[in-house]
Amino acid sequence: MSGHISKSKAVLKTAGLPIIKCSCGYKILLIPSIKAMSQAIEAHVETHILKINNAAEAERESERVRNDLIEQAFDLACKL
């Protein structure tokens, strides 16, 4: 798929679909591929890590974000 999709069009395309949401507001579409979900979560976790200079703090933040998103994904998957 080529071209740019505006944020408003992206929101319209995901309306009603299962979404998990990070505490920072970032949304990830829940899909039935564990590998793809893991990659999406890890890519987002990386954005949090890059904002923190302290290694120990970055590790704590990565675990917090990762665990929260994984928990949401499992909870939502169980409800579908």
Backbone hydrogen bonds, N-H to C=O, Kabsch-Sander energy under -0.5 kcal/mol:
donor,donor_aa,acceptor,acceptor_aa,energy
6,S,4,H,-0.6
10,A,6,S,-2.2
11,V,7,K,-2.2
12,L,8,S,-1.9
13,K,9,K,-2.1
14,T,10,A,-1.2
15,A,11,V,-0.8
15,A,12,L,-0.6
17,L,14,T,-2.3
20,I,28,I,-2.8
22,C,26,Y,-3.1
25,G,22,C,-1.9
28,I,20,I,-2.8
30,L,18,P,-3.1
31,I,29,L,-0.5
34,I,32,P,-0.6
37,M,33,S,-2.6
38,S,34,I,-2.6
39,Q,35,K,-2.2
40,A,36,A,-2.3
41,I,37,M,-2.7
42,E,38,S,-2.7
43,A,39,Q,-2.3
44,H,40,A,-1.8
45,V,41,I,-2.8
46,E,42,E,-2.1
47,T,43,A,-1.0
48,H,44,H,-1.2
48,H,45,V,-0.5
49,I,45,V,-2.2
50,L,46,E,-2.3
51,K,48,H,-1.0
52,I,49,I,-1.9
58,A,54,N,-2.6
59,E,55,A,-2.2
60,R,56,A,-2.1
61,E,57,E,-2.5
62,S,58,A,-2.5
63,E,59,E,-2.2
64,R,60,R,-2.4
65,V,61,E,-2.8
66,R,62,S,-2.6
67,N,63,E,-2.7
68,D,64,R,-2.2
69,L,65,V,-2.5
70,I,66,R,-2.6
71,E,67,N,-2.5
72,Q,68,D,-2.3
73,A,69,L,-2.3
74,F,70,I,-2.5
75,D,71,E,-2.6
76,L,72,Q,-2.8
77,A,73,A,-2.4
78,C,74,F,-2.1
79,K,75,D,-1.0
80,L,76,L,-0.9
80,L,77,A,-0.5
